[in-house]
Amino acid sequence: MATESRRSVIVTGAGGGMGAAAVRQLVKRNVNVLAVDLRPQSVELLKSELADAPAEVLPVAGDAADAETVQAFVALAITHFGRLDGVFNIAGVGTGEFRPLAEVQNATYDEVMRVNAKSVWLGMKYALPHLVAGGGGTIVNTGSHLAWHAAPTFSAYCASKHAVIGMTKAVALEYGRDNVRANIVCPSAMETAMGQEAAEGIDPEDPRAGWQVMIDQSANGRVARPEETAAVGVWLLLDAPQHVSGVVFPVDGAQSAK
Ligand SMILES: NC(=O)c1ccc[n+]([C@@H]2O[C@H](COP(=O)([O-])OP(=O)(O)OC[C@H]3O[C@@H](n4cnc5c(N)ncnc54)[C@H](O)[C@@H]3O)[C@@H](O)[C@H]2O)c1
């Protein structure tokens, strides 16, 4: 059992590229992390890797878009760590079908919305009462460049990520007087499994050409590293001044400056 004086947060999608980077940075800063991912092995491996870190990784295998699961892991964070200071919602899926809207299956839309938008909704809904009861806390949700822009063949993904911005801003307004900050970090393409999936979707014949399309979108001639996006999220979670709330924070090599 961890000590109650150490801060504790929940990270979803913790076994993925950006999620694992966020967990590493958090525990090295002495913050306990309940690390949730659909893939059990990914978070178990993270626990082993970080066994000597100053804070604890508590791995949880589960669906961050399922209400009962989210209620259970929020309750576990409270009982195990004794307190909850924040949530970093990172779990997400790609579009899966790279086609114009009329050709995308309804089931694809439903699943992308369920994972990318509903998981964020649930993560906030069930954590907020604990954050308020504890005197305040922070929420960081993961958008995308496509949370405030668009790209052809990404309609369902765009819809899900635009929803993340809307609900996060609403929470920032609703809970400001409860000392809760809520912000959105918006990466451009990242060097992760999801980035690879996007490259293959953009150019199925030559994924390297797909990567090049994404590289050419930023001013510095490369895509984002998951550690960079995670670092901005961790700063928003732990360090940003109290007045920083309701903000869309791009990590995109100036892509959104165009
Ligand atoms: N990679 C990119 O190019 C890119 C660009 C912009 C935004 N993003 C966003 O950044 C976030 C992290 O993406 P990443 O690149 O690290 O992807 P990733 O595929 O490496 O990691 C995503 C993780 O989420 C987990 N996950 C998926 N569905 C889940 C569910 N229902 N419950 C719990 N866990 C679930 C996966 O198992 C995986 O470990 C996502 O929200 C993504 O939409 C990614």
The ligand as an ORCA input file, in Angstrom:
! r2SCAN-3c Opt
* xyz 0 1
  N      -0.069      8.165    -32.909
  C      -0.550      9.230    -33.481
  O      -0.155      9.542    -34.615
  C      -1.542     10.103    -32.758
  C      -1.788     11.378    -33.252
  C      -2.690     12.192    -32.603
  C      -3.334     11.749    -31.464
  N      -3.087     10.498    -31.000
  C      -3.789     10.062    -29.788
  O      -2.817      9.837    -28.774
  C      -3.273      8.812    -27.894
  C      -2.196      7.755    -27.723
  O      -1.940      7.169    -28.968
  P      -0.640      6.285    -29.261
  O      -0.066      6.833    -30.499
  O       0.180      6.168    -28.046
  O      -1.344      4.920    -29.647
  P      -1.009      3.412    -29.244
  O      -1.789      2.578    -30.184
  O       0.457      3.227    -29.124
  O      -1.622      3.310    -27.776
  C      -3.002      3.331    -27.514
  C      -3.223      2.442    -26.306
  O      -4.618      2.518    -25.926
  C      -5.020      1.219    -25.572
  N      -6.481      1.112    -25.709
  C      -7.205      1.122    -26.851
  N      -8.507      0.995    -26.575
  C      -8.597      0.923    -25.228
  C      -9.682      0.764    -24.340
  N     -10.941      0.681    -24.777
  N      -9.435      0.692    -23.015
  C      -8.158      0.761    -22.547
  N      -7.091      0.909    -23.350
  C      -7.313      0.983    -24.672
  C      -4.281      0.299    -26.540
  O      -4.247     -1.034    -26.075
  C      -2.923      0.973    -26.603
  O      -2.033      0.446    -25.639
  C      -4.601      8.290    -28.490
  O      -5.690      8.916    -27.829
  C      -4.527      8.762    -29.928
  O      -5.798      8.911    -30.512
  C      -2.202      9.658    -31.613
*
